[in-house]
């Protein structure tokens, strides 16, 4: 199978978010496994176009086992960008925080409830970041687990 044909087939089978926001940089076919390697493209997703985002390097690669294809285990090796939001507008930050909180509540992920409560209690302190670009570190540590 040619490289172009495999890339086309992979795009039909893989999650849309990978096809839309990531570049497949290589693939490997081993005995009983197929490995796809993706790097997040340097394109800001549509829902974040209004933000002033810059890419500042990459997170460590994550590996996800996907559904088998023709009896071969499929592994997705994903490298995400570290996006830095340069927005200094406290009002837009408050709106974004409220939208995030609403999505968490709607999703009903119990594991996020304590983080959501912490954010609700400390949102004024969190928003102070947009005035002086520093934080107390406790909230920052809580946010890193996403």
C-alpha positions as CSV (number, residue, x, y, z in Angstrom):
1,X,0.0,0.0,0.0
2,X,1.4,3.4,-1.0
3,X,2.1,6.1,1.6
4,X,-0.6,8.4,0.2
5,X,-3.2,5.5,0.2
6,X,-2.4,4.7,3.9
7,X,-2.7,8.4,4.8
8,X,-6.1,8.6,3.0
9,X,-7.3,5.5,4.7
10,X,-6.2,6.6,8.1
11,X,-8.1,9.9,7.7
12,X,-11.3,7.9,7.0
13,X,-10.8,5.7,10.2
14,X,-9.4,8.1,12.7
15,X,-11.2,10.7,14.9
16,X,-12.0,13.9,13.1
17,X,-10.1,16.1,15.6
18,X,-6.9,14.3,14.6
19,X,-7.4,14.8,10.9
20,X,-8.4,18.5,11.3
21,X,-5.9,19.8,13.9
22,X,-2.9,17.4,13.6
23,X,-0.4,16.4,11.0
24,X,0.4,12.8,10.6
25,X,4.2,12.8,10.5
26,X,4.8,9.1,10.0
27,X,3.5,5.6,10.5
28,X,4.9,2.2,11.2
29,X,3.5,-1.2,10.5
30,X,4.9,-3.9,12.8
31,X,4.0,-7.6,13.1
32,X,0.7,-7.1,15.0
33,X,0.6,-3.4,15.4
34,X,0.1,-0.1,13.4
35,X,1.6,3.1,14.9
36,X,0.5,6.5,13.7
37,X,2.5,9.6,14.8
38,X,0.7,13.0,15.0
39,X,1.9,16.5,15.9
40,X,-0.6,19.3,16.5
41,X,-0.4,21.8,13.7
42,X,0.4,25.4,14.4
43,X,-3.1,26.5,13.6
44,X,-5.4,27.9,16.2
45,X,-8.7,26.0,16.4
46,X,-11.8,27.9,15.2
47,X,-13.3,28.2,18.7
48,X,-10.2,30.0,19.9
49,X,-9.7,32.4,17.0
50,X,-10.7,35.4,19.1
51,X,-7.9,34.6,21.6
52,X,-4.3,35.8,21.2
53,X,-2.7,32.4,21.3
54,X,1.0,31.5,20.6
55,X,2.6,28.1,20.5
56,X,5.4,27.7,23.1
57,X,6.8,24.2,22.4
58,X,5.2,20.8,22.9
59,X,3.9,18.6,25.7
60,X,5.5,15.1,26.0
61,X,4.1,12.6,23.5
62,X,1.0,10.7,24.7
63,X,0.2,7.2,23.3
64,X,-3.4,6.1,23.0
65,X,-4.5,2.6,21.9
66,X,-7.3,2.8,19.4
67,X,-9.6,0.2,17.9
68,X,-7.8,-2.6,16.0
69,X,-7.7,-2.5,12.2
70,X,-7.8,-5.8,10.4
71,X,-6.6,-7.6,13.6
72,X,-3.7,-5.3,14.2
73,X,-3.6,-3.2,17.4
74,X,-3.5,0.5,16.6
75,X,-1.5,3.0,18.6
76,X,-1.8,6.8,18.2
77,X,1.3,8.7,19.3
78,X,0.1,12.3,19.8
79,X,2.2,15.4,20.4
80,X,0.2,18.4,21.5
81,X,1.4,22.0,21.4
82,X,1.7,24.2,24.5
83,X,-0.6,27.1,23.8
84,X,0.0,30.3,25.6
85,X,-2.9,32.8,25.8
86,X,-1.6,36.4,25.7
87,X,-5.1,37.8,26.3
88,X,-5.0,40.5,29.0
89,X,-8.7,41.2,29.0
90,X,-10.2,40.2,32.3
91,X,-13.8,40.3,31.0
92,X,-13.1,37.8,28.2
93,X,-11.2,35.6,30.7
94,X,-14.3,35.6,33.0
95,X,-16.5,34.6,30.1
96,X,-14.2,31.8,29.1
97,X,-14.0,30.6,32.7
98,X,-17.8,30.6,32.9
99,X,-18.2,28.7,29.6
100,X,-15.7,26.1,30.8
101,X,-17.5,25.7,34.1
102,X,-20.9,25.3,32.3
103,X,-19.4,22.6,30.0
104,X,-18.1,20.7,33.1
105,X,-21.4,20.9,34.8
106,X,-23.3,19.7,31.7
107,X,-20.9,16.8,31.1
108,X,-21.5,15.7,34.7
109,X,-17.9,14.4,35.2
110,X,-17.7,13.8,38.9
111,X,-13.9,13.9,38.8
112,X,-14.1,17.6,37.8
113,X,-16.6,18.6,40.5
114,X,-14.0,19.5,43.0
115,X,-11.9,21.5,40.5
116,X,-15.1,23.3,39.4
117,X,-16.0,24.2,43.0
118,X,-12.4,25.4,43.6
119,X,-12.6,27.6,40.5
120,X,-16.0,29.0,41.5
121,X,-14.7,29.9,45.0
122,X,-11.4,31.4,43.8
123,X,-12.4,32.9,40.4
124,X,-11.5,36.5,41.5
125,X,-8.0,35.4,42.5
126,X,-7.7,33.4,39.2
127,X,-8.7,36.5,37.2
128,X,-6.0,38.6,39.0
129,X,-3.6,36.8,36.7
130,X,-4.8,39.0,33.9
131,X,-3.7,42.1,35.8
132,X,-0.3,41.1,37.0
133,X,0.5,37.9,35.1
134,X,1.2,35.9,38.2
135,X,-0.8,33.4,40.3
136,X,-0.5,31.9,43.7
137,X,0.5,28.5,42.3
138,X,-2.2,26.5,44.1
139,X,-4.8,27.1,41.4
140,X,-2.2,26.7,38.7
141,X,-1.3,23.3,40.0
142,X,-5.0,22.3,40.0
143,X,-5.4,23.4,36.3
144,X,-2.3,21.4,35.2
145,X,-4.1,18.1,35.7
146,X,-6.4,18.7,32.7
